[in-house]
Amino acid sequence: MRPHQWVKNTFVFLPLFFGGQLLDALCWREAILTFIAFSFIASAVYCLNDLRDLEADRLHPKKCKRPIASGKIRPVNAVILMIVLVLSSLAISYFTHGSSNVKVSLILLFYFCLNILYCIKLKQYAIIDVFIVSFGFVLRLLAGGVACSIWLSPWIVLMTFLIALFLAFAKRRDDVVLYENNRIKVRKNVIRYNLSFMNQTLGLIGAITIVCYIMYSVSPEVELRFDNRYVYVTSVFVLAAILRYLQVSIVDQRSGSPTKVLLRDRFIQMCLLLWFASFVIILYL
């Protein structure tokens, strides 16, 4: 079920933050339920992914320890767990979200169906696979916004996609390093990537993300909405975090799990904390 990966689903809380609803108890209730529902549907996808990648995972130095690949859990039990998780996710979203229940349920169902296609076929195509993974984060954001009835700025949607794209390519880079050093092909499309392409892609997306964020922070729309002209100050922490992640990916070559990097790297954590604190001051004080 990968509970440590549930940190990705915290994207459903972003609409509360940017919508200025952090003090709204009802919005928190809806967001928490959406977080649980998305965590269950994402875990169901992990079950399907592990079933499909069973043979490849057994060749991977780290993934071989996963429950199905290591033989700790039988495939039939994984299938049962996947079905239970999907039904639980849809039940939570449909029966607890009031007027937005159908929309949230449809987003979850679309996410699951998209990932079925991803696991079966689409992940074999380079670039397309990364775009689908990144779009999943946009769906998390949309689910949170719909559940709480919060309008999402196109800037926030675009930023979410770009950051997810950056992290996804960083993760793929780790697969390329493993393939070029040990000839272990953990993905069929890994031969369509190389380190030169990955390094240039990460630099390009990182630059676009930073420029996009700066444009967002100085846009008249944002200044008017937040009634503050100093949103651009927060871009310093975004720049520092992206540069640090590039360092972790290219210099340290340990970007295989973005979740673990975010949970363990103190520099990035400090950047996120300062970014959050500066935004809280701008929005609420």
TAZI-V379374 format. One record per residue. PHI is phi in whole degrees, 0 to 359 (none if undefined). PSI is psi in whole degrees, 0 to 359 (* if undefined). Layout:
PHI|PSI + PHI|PSI
//
This chain:
none|342 + 54|56 + 303|333 + 293|340 + 278|352 + 295|344 + 301|333 + 298|329 + 283|358 + 293|351 + 299|337 + 292|343 + 272|348 + 301|321 + 301|326 + 297|318 + 292|306 + 285|340 + 271|0 + 69|30 + 248|24 + 295|341 + 259|7 + 267|110 + 296|322 + 295|319 + 297|321 + 297|320 + 299|312 + 296|319 + 293|320 + 295|317 + 297|321 + 295|320 + 301|314 + 296|315 + 298|318 + 290|326 + 296|319 + 294|316 + 291|325 + 292|321 + 295|325 + 297|321 + 295|321 + 297|322 + 299|313 + 297|317 + 299|317 + 293|328 + 291|318 + 288|327 + 260|21 + 307|309 + 292|318 + 294|322 + 295|327 + 294|340 + 268|346 + 278|136 + 297|333 + 252|317 + 291|344 + 294|345 + 271|357 + 297|150 + 308|315 + 285|316 + 296|325 + 276|351 + 89|5 + 288|331 + 233|134 + 284|147 + 305|322 + 296|324 + 291|326 + 294|323 + 295|316 + 298|316 + 299|318 + 299|315 + 296|317 + 298|319 + 294|318 + 296|313 + 296|321 + 295|318 + 298|312 + 292|326 + 294|317 + 297|315 + 289|325 + 278|321 + 264|358 + 234|3 + 253|12 + 60|227 + 292|338 + 266|7 + 300|319 + 293|316 + 296|315 + 296|318 + 298|320 + 294|322 + 297|315 + 297|317 + 294|320 + 296|319 + 301|315 + 293|315 + 295|320 + 299|321 + 284|336 + 296|313 + 298|322 + 297|311 + 294|323 + 282|318 + 219|313 + 295|334 + 288|353 + 281|346 + 260|119 + 300|147 + 75|310 + 301|319 + 300|318 + 291|322 + 295|322 + 293|316 + 301|317 + 293|322 + 296|332 + 300|326 + 288|327 + 295|321 + 295|324 + 298|316 + 298|314 + 297|321 + 299|317 + 295|319 + 294|317 + 293|316 + 300|324 + 260|3 + 56|45 + 248|128 + 288|135 + 255|129 + 292|140 + 304|330 + 299|316 + 293|320 + 296|314 + 296|317 + 297|319 + 300|315 + 296|316 + 295|316 + 296|317 + 297|321 + 296|318 + 300|312 + 293|323 + 293|318 + 292|327 + 296|321 + 293|319 + 296|327 + 300|322 + 297|323 + 294|322 + 295|318 + 300|316 + 297|321 + 289|316 + 287|332 + 272|321 + 240|359 + 60|29 + 266|116 + 263|93 + 281|342 + 225|144 + 294|330 + 272|5 + 298|335 + 288|346 + 271|2 + 240|159 + 212|171 + 297|323 + 298|314 + 297|316 + 296|316 + 297|317 + 292|321 + 295|316 + 298|317 + 297|319 + 295|310 + 293|322 + 300|316 + 295|315 + 298|319 + 298|315 + 296|314 + 298|317 + 299|318 + 292|319 + 297|317 + 298|321 + 298|314 + 291|337 + 253|4 + 290|141 + 303|324 + 301|315 + 290|317 + 299|321 + 290|317 + 293|318 + 271|352 + 53|46 + 204|136 + 262|7 + 248|21 + 298|330 + 300|339 + 300|327 + 292|342 + 294|338 + 299|318 + 286|328 + 295|315 + 300|313 + 297|319 + 294|318 + 292|318 + 297|320 + 296|319 + 293|324 + 298|320 + 297|316 + 298|320 + 285|312 + 269|319 + 276|307 + 277|338 + 53|52 + 222|49 + 256|19 + 300|329 + 231|100 + 304|325 + 299|314 + 293|323 + 298|314 + 293|329 + 277|341 + 246|332 + 280|113 + 293|325 + 297|311 + 295|320 + 299|319 + 295|320 + 298|316 + 295|320 + 296|315 + 292|322 + 298|313 + 297|314 + 298|317 + 295|323 + 290|321 + 300|317 + 297|317 + 292|320 + 276|323 + 244|350 + 245|*
//
